[in-house]
Amino acid sequence: MDEINLHYRFMNWRRRIREVRAVRYLERFKRMMRDGEVLSYQGNSDDVGCYVAPRPLSKGNCYFEVTIIDTGVRGMIAVGLVPQYYKLDHQPGWLPHSLAYHADDGKLYNGNTIGQQFGPKCNRGDRIGCGIYLEAFEDGQTTVFFTKNGKEVGTVVVPASPEALYPAVGMHSLGEAVQLDLQAEWGMEKEDGLMIVDSHEDEWGRLHDVRVTGSLLEYVGKGKSIVDVGLAQARLPLNTRCHYYELEITDAGEKCYIALGLARRGAPPLNVTHLQILSATTLGLCWGFCWITWGLNEALDYPKNRHPGWSRGSIAYHADDGKLFQGSGVGDAFGPRCFEGDVMGCGIMFPRDYILDSGAYRCGSLR
């Protein structure tokens, strides 16, 4: 009889352990519906819906991703990390010990309902990722990084161990839906046919009255006169392998005095028939401008207090008036005006028989 009782006590103990483990690794969500890998908002746009994954990030699973299927009415989708028993009626990042990248405004919310400008906005089809650096666990601190479409947006150090950081997704308007991938993998993508500019300041050859924060460029000058121009000049020029770049306007400032284009440095003038200014996301900009140089490094720098297009040997598309400036302070009507949320791009259409000058830069290296 004692042996039978002992057996039943042992079986009951095992059952209770399984129940505890089941509760410990149970995903939690509110005002959301999960259908396979798809999460969709089920509220009335007044209340927040939140999903918290069953397990925290770890060395074996240090990254996750969501793909925006539909931005719904307002696109208020947040992706980040929260404690296990986070309140499900709050967006990730709003409460202490949580942080999240919000798609609707591109801001990072770190334990506060007031966000800080962090990266570009995200729209339907974009992938937002969040992970932890495995080599950066020190003294109870963890380095968290966020990505957009596989490219790093920025990092932030949080005073928490990885075991306390659970993947979370928040939504806040009708129609929002994402595809969740808790087993996603991430690595620095190799260069392809596009010019790749990451979020590190050393990619910029010269910065004047412009501050770099993650993938954001922000104008920090006085803005009181025509010479108070901010300049962000890339370290490498465009070439046949890296012939295009783009930016997203995350804040238009007071007058949206933003321009992007090309400027030569010690090279023959640009052949405009082979240059195409396009629109299509990578960099944010506020009240300054972004541009890529064309030519050799040894020549004189472009004037730091002149917009691209204003001085000889340069060409640029200006967001505030939609005009094209080509080496003159007087522009010609060219395209539509650009506003907050718009994406501007610039590239060179090289002729098929074009041969790169042996003295010019190659993408990612010097020759």
VOBA-1610 file (N, C-alpha, C; in pm, whole numbers, padded with zeros to 5 digits, always signed):
BEGIN
Met+00083-00120+00000Met+00000+00000+00000Met+00086+00125+00000Asp+00195+00125+00076Asp+00285+00239+00079Asp+00349+00260-00058Glu+00381+00147-00124Glu+00442+00159-00256Glu+00344+00219-00357Ile+00214+00180-00345Ile+00112+00235-00436Ile+00095+00384-00411Asn+00088+00424-00287Asn+00075+00566-00253Asn+00194+00646-00303Leu+00313+00588-00287Leu+00435+00654-00333Leu+00432+00672-00484His+00380+00568-00553His+00373+00574-00698His+00278+00687-00742Tyr+00159+00694-00677Tyr+00063+00798-00713Tyr+00116+00937-00678Arg+00189+00949-00568Arg+00248+01078-00532Arg+00352+01120-00635Phe+00429+01022-00684Phe+00530+01051-00785Phe+00465+01096-00916Met+00357+01024-00958Met+00288+01060-01081Met+00224+01198-01069Asn+00168+01230-00952Asn+00108+01361-00930Asn+00213+01471-00935Trp+00330+01440-00880Trp+00441+01537-00882Trp+00484+01566-01025Arg+00494+01462-01108Arg+00532+01480-01249Arg+00427+01562-01323Arg+00298+01536-01295Arg+00191+01611-01360Arg+00198+01759-01325Arg+00224+01787-01196Arg+00232+01926-01153Arg+00350+01997-01218Ile+00462+01925-01234Ile+00579+01984-01301Ile+00545+02020-01445Arg+00474+01930-01515Arg+00435+01958-01654Arg+00342+02078-01661Glu+00251+02090-01565Glu+00159+02203-01564Glu+00232+02335-01541Val+00330+02331-01448Val+00409+02452-01421Val+00487+02493-01544Arg+00549+02394-01611Arg+00625+02424-01732Arg+00534+02477-01842Ala+00413+02420-01853Ala+00319+02466-01955Ala+00280+02611-01932Val+00258+02647-01805Val+00224+02785-01773Val+00343+02877-01797Arg+00461+02829-01762Arg+00582+02911-01777Arg+00608+02945-01923Tyr+00582+02849-02013Tyr+00609+02871-02155Tyr+00480+02884-02234Leu+00389+02965-02185Leu+00262+02989-02251Leu+00262+03128-02311Glu+00235+03136-02440Glu+00227+03268-02502Glu+00104+03342-02451Arg+00114+03472-02445Arg+00005+03554-02393Arg-00031+03660-02495Phe-00159+03680-02517Phe-00201+03789-02606Phe-00342+03833-02571Lys-00371+03959-02607Lys-00500+04020-02577Lys-00538+04112-02693Arg-00665+04105-02731Arg-00717+04180-02846Arg-00641+04147-02973Met-00597+04024-02982Met-00531+03974-03101Met-00580+03833-03130Met-00570+03797-03256Met-00599+03660-03295Met-00476+03604-03365Arg-00441+03480-03327Arg-00329+03415-03393Arg-00379+03301-03479Asp-00345+03307-03607Asp-00378+03202-03702Asp-00249+03154-03765Gly-00192+03049-03708Gly-00061+03004-03753Gly+00045+03107-03716Glu+00111+03162-03816Glu+00214+03264-03792Glu+00160+03406-03804Val+00031+03420-03830Val-00027+03553-03851Val-00094+03604-03724Leu-00055+03725-03684Leu-00120+03794-03573Leu-00203+03908-03631Ser-00328+03920-03588Ser-00413+04028-03637Ser-00483+04096-03519Tyr-00502+04226-03533Tyr-00565+04306-03427Tyr-00715+04279-03422Gln-00770+04262-03301Gln-00911+04230-03283Gln-00982+04330-03192Gly-00925+04447-03173Gly-00987+04547-03088Gly-01071+04645-03167Asn-01102+04759-03105Asn-01185+04862-03168Asn-01108+04990-03198Ser-00978+04982-03201Ser-00887+05095-03229Ser-00874+05190-03111Asp-00950+05168-03005Asp-00934+05250-02884Asp-00840+05185-02784Asp-00836+05053-02784Asp-00754+04978-02688Asp-00640+04907-02758Val-00529+04895-02687Val-00410+04831-02740Val-00425+04679-02736Gly-00374+04614-02839Gly-00360+04469-02838Gly-00213+04435-02830Cys-00179+04332-02753Cys-00038+04299-02734Cys-00019+04148-02731Tyr+00091+04104-02790Tyr+00130+03963-02790Tyr+00267+03951-02724Val+00282+03851-02635Val+00410+03821-02571Val+00445+03675-02597Ala+00563+03651-02650Ala+00605+03515-02686Ala+00622+03427-02562Pro+00616+03296-02579Pro+00625+03206-02464Pro+00765+03195-02404Arg+00867+03225-02482Arg+01004+03211-02433Arg+01085+03337-02459Pro+01180+03367-02374Pro+01265+03487-02394Pro+01370+03460-02501Leu+01437+03565-02544Leu+01551+03547-02632Leu+01664+03480-02556Ser+01748+03407-02629Ser+01857+03333-02566Ser+01970+03319-02667Lys+02078+03257-02625Lys+02191+03237-02716Lys+02154+03147-02833Gly+02061+03056-02810Gly+02017+02969-02918Gly+01909+03029-03005Asn+01846+03135-02958Asn+01739+03200-03033Asn+01742+03349-02998Cys+01830+03421-03065Cys+01860+03559-03025Cys+01796+03665-03112Tyr+01702+03627-03199Tyr+01647+03724-03294Tyr+01508+03679-03338Phe+01419+03775-03360Phe+01290+03743-03419Phe+01248+03855-03513Glu+01149+03828-03595Glu+01109+03922-03698Glu+00959+03917-03720Val+00902+04029-03760Val+00764+04031-03807Val+00761+04099-03944Thr+00674+04050-04029Thr+00651+04111-04160Thr+00513+04176-04158Ile+00508+04303-04193Ile+00380+04375-04189Ile+00296+04332-04309Ile+00184+04266-04280Ile+00091+04223-04384Ile-00004+04337-04420Asp-00051+04406-04317Asp-00144+04517-04339Asp-00124+04619-04226Thr-00114+04747-04263Thr-00095+04852-04163Thr-00228+04900-04104Gly-00340+04850-04157Gly-00469+04887-04102Gly-00498+05036-04115Val-00571+05089-04018Val-00613+05229-04022Val-00498+05324-03993Arg-00416+05290-03891Arg-00312+05385-03849Arg-00171+05326-03851Gly-00155+05200-03873Gly-00022+05140-03879Gly+00054+05145-03748Met-00019+05139-03636Met+00044+05152-03504Met+00092+05015-03455Ile+00194+04965-03522Ile+00252+04834-03493Ile+00386+04853-03424Ala+00406+04782-03314Ala+00530+04793-03236Ala+00593+04655-03222Val+00726+04653-03230Val+00801+04528-03216Val+00913+04551-03116Gly+00922+04464-03015Gly+01026+04483-02915Gly+01033+04372-02814Leu+01084+04407-02696Leu+01106+04310-02589Leu+01042+04361-02460Val+00982+04268-02385Val+00911+04305-02262Val+00934+04197-02156Pro+00903+04225-02028Pro+00905+04120-01926Pro+00798+04015-01955Gln+00811+03899-01893Gln+00720+03788-01921Gln+00575+03823-01893Tyr+00548+03890-01781Tyr+00410+03920-01742Tyr+00376+04066-01768Tyr+00415+04113-01884Tyr+00388+04251-01926Tyr+00237+04272-01938Lys+00187+04392-01902Lys+00045+04424-01913Lys+00006+04433-02060Leu-00091+04352-02099Leu-00124+04336-02240Leu-00210+04448-02297Asp-00247+04546-02214Asp-00322+04660-02267Asp-00233+04782-02287His-00103+04758-02297His-00006+04864-02325His+00084+04822-02441Gln+00122+04919-02523Gln+00216+04891-02631Gln+00353+04855-02573Pro+00424+04761-02635Pro+00563+04736-02594Pro+00643+04865-02597Gly+00723+04888-02493Gly+00803+05010-02484Gly+00742+05118-02399Trp+00612+05108-02370Trp+00547+05211-02290Trp+00575+05197-02141Leu+00587+05075-02093Leu+00604+05050-01951Leu+00750+05022-01917Pro+00790+05040-01790Pro+00929+05015-01750Pro+00974+04874-01787His+01105+04861-01812His+01169+04734-01843His+01124+04677-01977Ser+01075+04763-02066Ser+01038+04720-02200Ser+01090+04822-02300Leu+01108+04779-02424Leu+01149+04870-02530Leu+01097+04818-02662Ala+01071+04909-02755Ala+01015+04867-02884Ala+01037+04974-02989Tyr+01044+04927-03112Tyr+01054+05012-03231Tyr+00914+05019-03291His+00861+05142-03307His+00724+05161-03353His+00721+05197-03501Ala+00641+05123-03576Ala+00639+05137-03721Ala+00577+05267-03767Asp+00478+05320-03694Asp+00404+05436-03743Asp+00483+05565-03740Asp+00578+05578-03646Asp+00655+05702-03637Asp+00807+05681-03639Gly+00852+05555-03645Gly+00996+05529-03650Gly+01069+05559-03521Lys+00994+05571-03410Lys+01056+05606-03283Lys+01084+05483-03198Leu+01181+05498-03108Leu+01213+05395-03010Leu+01151+05435-02876Tyr+01071+05346-02822Tyr+01009+05368-02691Tyr+01079+05277-02591Asn+01138+05338-02491Asn+01220+05265-02394Asn+01166+05291-02253Gly+01061+05216-02216Gly+01002+05232-02084Gly+00933+05363-02063Asn+00881+05422-02172Asn+00819+05555-02163Asn+00720+05572-02277Thr+00613+05645-02253Thr+00515+05671-02359Thr+00560+05779-02456Ile+00673+05841-02428Ile+00733+05940-02518Ile+00853+05876-02586Gly+00848+05864-02717Gly+00955+05799-02791Gly+01062+05894-02838Gln+01175+05836-02876Gln+01288+05911-02931Gln+01307+05871-03077Gln+01334+05970-03164Gln+01353+05939-03305Gln+01465+05838-03321Phe+01440+05733-03398Phe+01534+05621-03402Phe+01563+05574-03544Gly+01460+05559-03625Gly+01480+05508-03760Gly+01364+05544-03850Pro+01361+05485-03970Pro+01253+05517-04065Pro+01121+05454-04025Lys+01014+05509-04076Lys+00884+05447-04058Lys+00878+05317-04138Cys+00783+05233-04103Cys+00769+05104-04171Cys+00627+05091-04225Asn+00615+05026-04340Asn+00488+05014-04408Asn+00461+04870-04448Arg+00352+04850-04518Arg+00314+04716-04561Arg+00428+04651-04641Gly+00458+04526-04607Gly+00564+04453-04675Gly+00699+04463-04607Asp+00718+04561-04520Asp+00846+04576-04449Asp+00859+04470-04341Arg+00985+04430-04316Arg+01017+04337-04208Arg+01086+04413-04095Ile+01034+04400-03975Ile+01095+04462-03857Ile+01152+04350-03770Gly+01279+04361-03736Gly+01344+04258-03655Gly+01397+04314-03525Cys+01413+04228-03427Cys+01467+04266-03296Cys+01550+04151-03244Gly+01669+04183-03193Gly+01757+04077-03143Gly+01853+04128-03038Ile+01934+04038-02988Ile+02035+04071-02888Ile+02171+04023-02937Tyr+02274+04101-02907Tyr+02410+04062-02942Tyr+02463+03964-02839Leu+02505+03848-02887Leu+02547+03741-02796Leu+02674+03776-02720Glu+02760+03857-02781Glu+02888+03888-02717Glu+02879+04008-02623Ala+02760+04058-02601Ala+02748+04183-02525Ala+02671+04166-02395Phe+02685+04050-02330Phe+02620+04030-02200Phe+02721+04067-02092Glu+02703+04182-02031Glu+02797+04226-01929Glu+02724+04288-01812Asp+02753+04239-01692Asp+02702+04299-01568Asp+02552+04325-01572Gly+02478+04224-01617Gly+02333+04238-01620Gly+02280+04333-01725Gln+02363+04367-01824Gln+02319+04455-01932Gln+02321+04379-02065Thr+02228+04415-02151Thr+02215+04349-02281Thr+02205+04453-02391Thr+02277+04430-02500Thr+02268+04518-02615Thr+02162+04465-02711Val+02058+04545-02731Val+01946+04508-02818Val+01959+04585-02949Phe+01933+04518-03060Phe+01937+04586-03189Phe+01805+04564-03263Phe+01775+04658-03352Phe+01655+04649-03434Phe+01695+04656-03582Thr+01616+04593-03666Thr+01643+04593-03809Thr+01517+04628-03887Lys+01540+04677-04006Lys+01432+04694-04103Lys+01474+04631-04234Asn+01398+04536-04280Asn+01427+04464-04404Asn+01567+04405-04403Gly+01607+04352-04288Gly+01734+04283-04277Gly+01854+04371-04252Lys+01837+04503-04248Lys+01948+04595-04225Lys+01932+04660-04088Glu+02041+04668-04015Glu+02035+04722-03880Glu+01996+04869-03880Val+01902+04902-03791Val+01858+05041-03775Val+01937+05109-03664Gly+01959+05040-03553Gly+02031+05096-03440Gly+02031+05001-03322Thr+02104+05037-03218Thr+02116+04954-03098Thr+02087+05036-02973Val+02057+04966-02865Val+02036+05030-02735Val+02074+04930-02627Val+02141+04978-02523Val+02181+04893-02411Val+02075+04904-02301Val+02027+04790-02254Val+01923+04789-02150Val+01976+04717-02026Pro+01938+04763-01907Pro+01984+04701-01783Pro+01902+04577-01748Ala+01917+04473-01828Ala+01842+04349-01806Ala+01917+04234-01868Ser+01899+04115-01813Ser+01958+03995-01871Ser+01867+03942-01980Pro+01920+03866-02077Pro+01836+03815-02186Pro+01718+03732-02137Glu+01733+03663-02022Glu+01626+03578-01972Glu+01500+03658-01935Ala+01515+03790-01922Ala+01401+03875-01885Ala+01341+03948-02003Leu+01386+03916-02126Leu+01343+03988-02244Leu+01265+03895-02337Tyr+01135+03913-02341Tyr+01047+03829-02421Tyr+01003+03904-02547Pro+01009+03842-02664Pro+00960+03907-02786Pro+00814+03949-02771Ala+00783+04067-02821Ala+00647+04120-02809Ala+00609+04199-02934Val+00479+04196-02964Val+00425+04272-03077Val+00301+04345-03028Gly+00291+04474-03057Gly+00175+04553-03020Gly+00103+04607-03142Met-00029+04622-03133Met-00110+04681-03240Met-00217+04770-03177His-00270+04863-03261His-00361+04960-03200His-00462+05018-03298Ser-00489+04951-03411Ser-00593+05001-03501Ser-00646+04888-03587Leu-00768+04903-03632Leu-00837+04801-03710Leu-00761+04768-03838Gly-00758+04639-03869Gly-00698+04594-03994Gly-00551+04559-03986Glu-00486+04590-03876Glu-00343+04562-03865Glu-00319+04411-03856Ala-00218+04365-03928Ala-00183+04222-03926Ala-00037+04205-03961Val+00029+04111-03896Val+00169+04082-03921Val+00191+03931-03925Gln+00298+03893-03990Gln+00342+03753-03986Gln+00460+03743-03891Leu+00449+03656-03792Leu+00548+03643-03686Leu+00643+03529-03713Asp+00772+03554-03698Asp+00874+03451-03713Asp+00966+03456-03591Leu+00939+03369-03494Leu+01017+03367-03371Leu+01149+03291-03387Gln+01168+03225-03502Gln+01291+03150-03527Gln+01376+03214-03637Ala+01354+03340-03660Ala+01426+03407-03769Ala+01576+03413-03740Glu+01652+03421-03846Glu+01797+03436-03836Glu+01837+03567-03901Trp+01942+03625-03846Trp+01987+03754-03900Trp+02139+03757-03906Gly+02190+03813-04015Gly+02333+03836-04030Gly+02351+03953-04123Met+02467+04019-04116Met+02492+04133-04203Met+02486+04088-04348Glu+02397+04149-04425Glu+02381+04111-04564Glu+02499+04159-04647Lys+02536+04076-04745Lys+02644+04114-04835Lys+02595+04220-04931Glu+02689+04297-04982Glu+02653+04403-05075Glu+02599+04344-05203Asp+02496+04407-05257Asp+02444+04367-05386Asp+02462+04483-05481Gly+02372+04499-05575Gly+02389+04604-05674Gly+02361+04743-05621Leu+02311+04757-05498Leu+02281+04889-05444Leu+02395+04941-05360Met+02399+05071-05344Met+02490+05129-05248Met+02433+05107-05110Ile+02510+05047-05019Ile+02463+05020-04884Ile+02529+05119-04789Val+02447+05194-04717Val+02497+05285-04615Val+02441+05239-04482Asp+02525+05196-04388Asp+02475+05148-04260Asp+02461+05264-04163Ser+02440+05231-04037Ser+02408+05336-03940Ser+02530+05388-03866His+02650+05359-03915His+02770+05398-03842His+02827+05528-03897Glu+02871+05611-03807Glu+02917+05744-03844Glu+03041+05740-03933Asp+03122+05633-03924Asp+03245+05629-04003Asp+03216+05609-04152Glu+03090+05585-04192Glu+03056+05576-04333Glu+03046+05715-04397Trp+03045+05817-04314Trp+03032+05953-04366Trp+03168+06021-04367Gly+03204+06074-04484Gly+03334+06139-04496Gly+03339+06272-04426Arg+03225+06339-04419Arg+03223+06472-04356Arg+03082+06500-04307Leu+03072+06552-04186Leu+02944+06592-04128Leu+02958+06734-04074His+02869+06821-04118His+02869+06960-04073His+02728+06996-04028Asp+02713+07025-03900Asp+02582+07059-03842Asp+02479+06949-03866Val+02526+06826-03871Val+02439+06710-03886Val+02480+06605-03783Arg+02383+06551-03712Arg+02409+06448-03612Arg+02357+06314-03662Val+02439+06208-03640Val+02402+06073-03682Val+02356+05995-03559Thr+02235+05942-03563Thr+02182+05856-03458Thr+02121+05734-03524Gly+02190+05620-03512Gly+02144+05503-03585Gly+02146+05532-03734Ser+02034+05512-03801Ser+02026+05542-03944Ser+01964+05679-03968Leu+01955+05760-03864Leu+01893+05892-03873Leu+01998+06001-03889Leu+01976+06093-03982Leu+02055+06214-03994Leu+01967+06330-03950Glu+02017+06410-03856Glu+01937+06519-03801Glu+02013+06650-03809Tyr+01947+06754-03861Tyr+02009+06886-03869Tyr+02015+06948-03730Val+02134+06997-03691Val+02152+07055-03558Val+02209+07196-03565Gly+02205+07258-03683Gly+02257+07393-03698Gly+02159+07500-03649Lys+02191+07626-03672Lys+02109+07737-03626Lys+01984+07757-03711Gly+01997+07738-03842Gly+01882+07753-03930Gly+01827+07893-03938Lys+01912+07993-03925Lys+01865+08131-03923Lys+01892+08205-04053Ser+01988+08159-04132Ser+02019+08229-04256Ser+02049+08129-04366Ile+02071+08178-04486Ile+02092+08092-04602Ile+02223+08013-04594Val+02318+08061-04511Val+02445+07990-04500Val+02444+07886-04388Asp+02336+07878-04312Asp+02326+07779-04205Asp+02277+07647-04262Val+02360+07587-04346Val+02325+07462-04413Val+02396+07346-04344Gly+02328+07235-04329Gly+02390+07114-04277Gly+02434+07024-04391Leu+02548+06960-04375Leu+02605+06877-04481Leu+02638+06738-04430Ala+02590+06636-04499Ala+02630+06497-04472Ala+02686+06441-04602Gln+02815+06418-04603Gln+02885+06377-04724Gln+02938+06236-04707Ala+02896+06145-04793Ala+02938+06005-04782Ala+03087+05990-04809Arg+03144+05888-04751Arg+03288+05865-04767Arg+03322+05813-04906Leu+03232+05737-04966Leu+03258+05677-05096Leu+03166+05733-05202Pro+03212+05743-05327Pro+03128+05793-05436Pro+03043+05680-05495Leu+02948+05718-05579Leu+02874+05619-05655Leu+02961+05565-05768Asn+02937+05440-05808Asn+03006+05382-05923Asn+02916+05278-05987Thr+02969+05200-06078Thr+02886+05106-06154Thr+02828+04995-06069Arg+02889+04965-05956Arg+02837+04861-05867Arg+02745+04919-05760Cys+02772+05041-05719Cys+02693+05106-05614Cys+02644+05239-05670His+02533+05232-05743His+02494+05346-05825His+02369+05416-05777Tyr+02321+05386-05655Tyr+02195+05443-05610Tyr+02193+05453-05458Tyr+02126+05557-05405Tyr+02102+05568-05262Tyr+01969+05639-05240Glu+01915+05632-05121Glu+01787+05693-05095Glu+01773+05730-04948Leu+01676+05813-04918Leu+01649+05855-04782Leu+01499+05871-04762Glu+01456+05861-04638Glu+01317+05885-04602Glu+01310+06007-04512Ile+01217+06096-04539Ile+01200+06216-04458Ile+01117+06178-04335Thr+01181+06169-04221Thr+01109+06134-04098Thr+01055+06257-04026Asp+01113+06375-04054Asp+01065+06500-03996Asp+01101+06611-04094Ala+01003+06682-04142Ala+01027+06786-04242Ala+01075+06917-04182Gly+01079+06929-04049Gly+01121+07053-03987Gly+01023+07166-04017Glu+01072+07288-04012Glu+00984+07404-04033Glu+00950+07425-04180Lys+01047+07405-04269Lys+01025+07439-04410Lys+01067+07328-04506Cys+01110+07215-04454Cys+01151+07101-04538Cys+01261+07139-04636Tyr+01361+07214-04589Tyr+01474+07249-04674Tyr+01569+07130-04683Ile+01527+07029-04754Ile+01603+06905-04767Ile+01637+06883-04914Ala+01760+06848-04941Ala+01803+06823-05079Ala+01894+06702-05083Leu+01888+06627-05191Leu+01984+06520-05211Leu+02026+06519-05356Gly+02150+06479-05378Gly+02201+06479-05514Gly+02344+06432-05521Leu+02415+06483-05620Leu+02553+06445-05646Leu+02638+06570-05664Ala+02764+06561-05622Ala+02856+06675-05641Ala+02993+06621-05673Arg+03053+06677-05773Arg+03186+06629-05813Arg+03293+06687-05723Arg+03409+06619-05722Arg+03527+06670-05651Arg+03648+06639-05737Gly+03686+06735-05818Gly+03806+06718-05900Gly+03786+06628-06019Ala+03661+06610-06067Ala+03634+06527-06182Ala+03559+06608-06286Pro+03551+06561-06410Pro+03475+06634-06512Pro+03331+06651-06469Pro+03263+06753-06524Pro+03123+06774-06488Pro+03038+06651-06518Leu+02930+06634-06445Leu+02842+06520-06462Leu+02768+06527-06595Asn+02749+06412-06658Asn+02668+06403-06777Asn+02525+06376-06734Val+02441+06477-06740Val+02306+06466-06684Val+02222+06365-06759Thr+02253+06333-06883Thr+02173+06235-06957Thr+02185+06097-06897His+02286+06074-06817His+02307+05944-06754His+02274+05946-06606Leu+02205+06051-06561Leu+02170+06060-06420Leu+02019+06060-06407Gln+01970+05976-06319Gln+01826+05968-06297Gln+01798+05984-06149Ile+01715+06080-06112Ile+01675+06097-05974Ile+01542+06025-05956Leu+01543+05927-05870Leu+01429+05838-05851Leu+01365+05861-05716Ser+01255+05796-05691Ser+01200+05792-05557Ser+01174+05648-05521Ala+01196+05608-05411Ala+01161+05473-05369Ala+01155+05469-05220Thr+01396+05366-04898Thr+01396+05392-04757Thr+01529+05352-04705Thr+01587+05425-04647Thr+01704+05385-04576Thr+01740+05487-04471Leu+01755+05613-04510Leu+01802+05713-04415Leu+01696+05816-04383Gly+01693+05858-04257Gly+01605+05968-04218Gly+01682+06098-04219Leu+01615+06209-04238Leu+01682+06338-04246Leu+01593+06447-04191Cys+01650+06540-04117Cys+01571+06652-04064Cys+01641+06784-04091Trp+01585+06861-04182Trp+01627+06999-04207Trp+01769+07013-04261Gly+01829+06905-04302Gly+01962+06913-04360Gly+01956+06848-04497Phe+02063+06783-04538Phe+02054+06710-04663Phe+02159+06600-04667Cys+02137+06508-04757Cys+02227+06395-04774Cys+02274+06395-04919Trp+02399+06366-04942Trp+02447+06363-05079Trp+02568+06273-05090Ile+02600+06233-05210Ile+02710+06142-05239Ile+02805+06211-05336Thr+02932+06208-05310Thr+03028+06275-05397Thr+03065+06187-05515Trp+03113+06250-05616Trp+03154+06181-05737Trp+03290+06234-05778Gly+03392+06148-05784Gly+03524+06193-05822Gly+03631+06142-05730Leu+03745+06210-05725Leu+03859+06166-05648Leu+03866+06236-05514Asn+03926+06167-05418Asn+03930+06216-05281Asn+04026+06331-05262Glu+04125+06339-05350Glu+04229+06439-05328Glu+04183+06581-05365Ala+04073+06595-05436Ala+04031+06726-05482Ala+03965+06806-05369Leu+03926+06929-05402Leu+03868+07017-05301Leu+03731+06967-05260Asp+03698+06991-05134Asp+03567+06951-05083Asp+03460+07045-05134Tyr+03340+06993-05143Tyr+03224+07075-05175Tyr+03200+07172-05059Pro+03161+07297-05085Pro+03140+07394-04976Pro+03041+07342-04873Lys+03078+07350-04747Lys+02994+07293-04642Lys+02868+07374-04615Asn+02863+07498-04662Asn+02746+07582-04638Asn+02664+07604-04765Arg+02673+07509-04857Arg+02597+07518-04982Arg+02519+07389-05004His+02391+07401-05034His+02311+07285-05069His+02365+07220-05197Pro+02353+07090-05213Pro+02385+07028-05342Pro+02303+07093-05452Gly+02367+07118-05564Gly+02300+07183-05676Gly+02326+07331-05685Trp+02363+07393-05575Trp+02384+07537-05577Trp+02518+07576-05640Ser+02621+07495-05623Ser+02753+07528-05675Ser+02784+07446-05800Arg+02876+07494-05879Arg+02912+07428-06005Arg+02958+07285-05981Gly+02925+07198-06077Gly+02966+07059-06067Gly+02879+06976-05975Ser+02760+07024-05945Ser+02670+06949-05859Ser+02529+06954-05914Ile+02448+06860-05872Ile+02309+06854-05915Ile+02228+06795-05802Ala+02106+06846-05779Ala+02027+06797-05666Ala+01879+06825-05686Tyr+01800+06739-05624Tyr+01654+06750-05620Tyr+01617+06805-05483His+01545+06917-05478His+01511+06983-05353His+01367+06952-05313Ala+01351+06906-05189Ala+01220+06860-05143Ala+01119+06973-05125Asp+01166+07091-05084Asp+01073+07197-05047Asp+00996+07255-05165Asp+01058+07256-05285Asp+00991+07314-05401Asp+00984+07220-05521Gly+01043+07100-05510Gly+01038+07005-05620Gly+01122+07045-05740Lys+01214+07138-05719Lys+01296+07184-05830Lys+01430+07110-05839Leu+01487+07111-05959Leu+01620+07055-05983Leu+01719+07169-05993Phe+01822+07165-05911Phe+01927+07266-05913Phe+02054+07202-05971Gln+02110+07266-06073Gln+02229+07214-06138Gln+02335+07324-06146Gly+02418+07333-06041Gly+02526+07429-06038Gly+02481+07573-06035Ser+02362+07598-05979Ser+02309+07734-05977Ser+02212+07748-05861Gly+02200+07872-05811Gly+02106+07900-05704Gly+01964+07914-05753Val+01943+07902-05883Val+01810+07910-05942Val+01775+07772-05997Gly+01665+07716-05949Gly+01627+07583-05991Gly+01521+07582-06099Asp+01505+07465-06163Asp+01405+07446-06266Asp+01299+07348-06215Ala+01173+07370-06253Ala+01066+07279-06215Ala+01102+07138-06261Phe+01089+07041-06172Phe+01138+06907-06203Phe+01040+06797-06161Gly+00994+06803-06036Gly+00907+06698-05986Gly+00819+06749-05872Pro+00749+06659-05807Pro+00661+06701-05698Pro+00740+06742-05574Arg+00678+06824-05491Arg+00736+06855-05361Arg+00731+06730-05274Cys+00820+06720-05176Cys+00826+06604-05088Cys+00798+06646-04944Phe+00735+06555-04870Phe+00692+06586-04736Phe+00733+06473-04641Glu+00697+06491-04514Glu+00727+06389-04413Glu+00667+06255-04454Gly+00748+06151-04446Gly+00705+06018-04486Gly+00744+05981-04628Asp+00777+06081-04711Asp+00819+06052-04848Asp+00961+05997-04851Val+00989+05920-04954Val+01123+05863-04973Val+01180+05918-05103Met+01300+05972-05096Met+01366+06028-05213Met+01491+05946-05244Gly+01519+05931-05371Gly+01637+05854-05410Gly+01712+05923-05522Cys+01837+05886-05539Cys+01920+05942-05644Cys+02017+05837-05694Gly+02033+05827-05824Gly+02125+05729-05879Gly+02179+05772-06014Ile+02274+05696-06065Ile+02334+05721-06194Ile+02307+05602-06286Met+02254+05628-06405Met+02234+05524-06505Met+02356+05524-06596Phe+02450+05435-06568Phe+02574+05430-06646Phe+02548+05367-06783Pro+02610+05419-06889Pro+02597+05354-07021Pro+02664+05217-07019Arg+02619+05129-07106Arg+02670+04991-07107Arg+02820+04984-07131Asp+02874+05077-07210Asp+03016+05073-07244Asp+03101+05155-07147Tyr+03043+05200-07035Tyr+03117+05281-06940Tyr+03225+05198-06872Ile+03345+05252-06862Ile+03457+05186-06794Ile+03496+05271-06674Leu+03495+05209-06556Leu+03528+05280-06434Leu+03673+05324-06436Asp+03697+05451-06406Asp+03833+05504-06398Asp+03911+05427-06292Ser+04030+05384-06325Ser+04111+05305-06230Ser+04145+05383-06106Gly+04133+05516-06109Gly+04165+05594-05990Gly+04047+05619-05900Ala+03929+05573-05942Ala+03809+05600-05863Ala+03790+05494-05757Tyr+03703+05521-05663Tyr+03672+05429-05556Tyr+03593+05311-05607Arg+03607+05201-05538Arg+03516+05089-05552Arg+03432+05084-05426Cys+03312+05025-05440Cys+03220+05023-05328Cys+03277+04943-05212Gly+03292+05006-05098Gly+03337+04937-04979Gly+03487+04930-04965Ser+03564+04980-05062Ser+03710+04973-05051Ser+03772+05082-05136Leu+03898+05106-05116Leu+03972+05203-05195Leu+04061+05129-05293Arg+04076+05187-05408Arg+04161+05123-05508Arg+04274+05215-05546
//
